[in-house]
Each structure stands twice: as structure tokens, then as C-alpha cells.
Amino acid sequence: VQLQASGGGLVQAGGSLRLSCAASGRTFSNYNMGWFRQAPGKEREFVASISWNGGIIVYADSVKGRFTVSRDNDKNMVYLQMNSLKPEDTAVYYCAADPWPYRSDTTQPSDYNYWGQGTQVTVSS
């Protein structure tokens, strides 16, 4: 599967952005999908994940209550709605696909086989 993330940009603190991830391939609906981010000088970190059927959603504590992940399997799309953005949310955001739908821990980057190219999110104070 190939992934294309978009929707990043520059926004003031407290603002909102919606990231989109377009996936190619007929088996998209079989994949767990994740969003990760990487700030300069830091390791890639988990943001959110959504199971293949949308039934299980996990958020990092740092974004819980502010970010919402969703997917549309008919359109091969995954979304990350980001509200109440903070300067510490500044990073390159990546979408990723995990082909094993029964994984209990969906927070590990090493479990995701497919990655998009990333989209920059910058939050000014």
C-alpha cells in the first residue's frame, strides 16, 4: 500500500488543522492505521491509531481530548483532526499502515510496514 499525507501548515496556538492520508491498494480496509510525528532532534512518536474497522482507537496522552482520528474505508482515507494546537505539537506528521489487524499494541513504529512521506505542522505561539 502507498500512503500520501497532506493538510499540514502553519497555524497559531489554539487553532486547528485536519490531516488527511490517502492510501492506494485494495487491501486498505485490512490495515490498522497510525499517525506518528517527529520533531527536530527527537525520536518519532506515536500520536494515534485506528483499527481496520474503526472499532479500536488509541491516542497518546499528549493529544487525548484534542485530536480525533477517523477513517473512511470506502475512500481509502484516514484523517487526523487536530484542535487546540500547541507549539509542542510542531513536527512532521506521518501516516502509517500496519498489515496485522489483530495487534494489541498499536503504538510501536516498528510494527508499521508502510509510511507516507510526512506533512509539516508548525504551531506558532
ABEGO torsion letter per residue (X at the ends): XBBBBBGBEBBBBGBBBBBBBBBBEAAAAABBBBBBBBBBGBBBBBABBBBAAGABBBBBAAABGABBBBBBAAAGBBBBBBBGBBAAABBBBBBBBBABAABABAABAAABABBBAEBBBBBBX
